[in-house]
Amino acid sequence: MSNGNTIHKPDANPVLALVLSVLLVGLGHLVPNGQQRKFLFNLLATLAGTCACLVPGIVIAVLSIIDAYQTALRLQNGETIPENEYTFAPYFKVVKIIDKTATCSGA
């Protein structure tokens, strides 16, 4: 459930987030985690990275999968997080270059 700019979803499923992210990059952020902006950003960044050179696209996709899983774990544990919060700090360091609204409590 999204409440303003925060998300609280104790029913988030980390395994579902992982599987959906493997099927379509960013989908794990959208369905179980409720993070629409991250879904769009991850999908577009992966496509752009893949078009520019295959390696950046693959790196972004893998980092996104890890972040979706870890974010779902936090939500499942009852945390309320900002809508554009990144859980995986190495991915946040890449994202913050482009997305100035991104946050990360672990960075």
MODARA-V7266 format. One line per field, one symbol per residue. phi: phi as a letter, one per 20 degrees, with the letter a starting at -180 (. if undefined). Layout:
phi: ???
This chain:
phi: .ecmdccccfegdgfffffffffbgnffffffemdfffgfffffffffffffagffffffffffffffffffffffenfdcfgdedeegffgfffffddfefcbfee
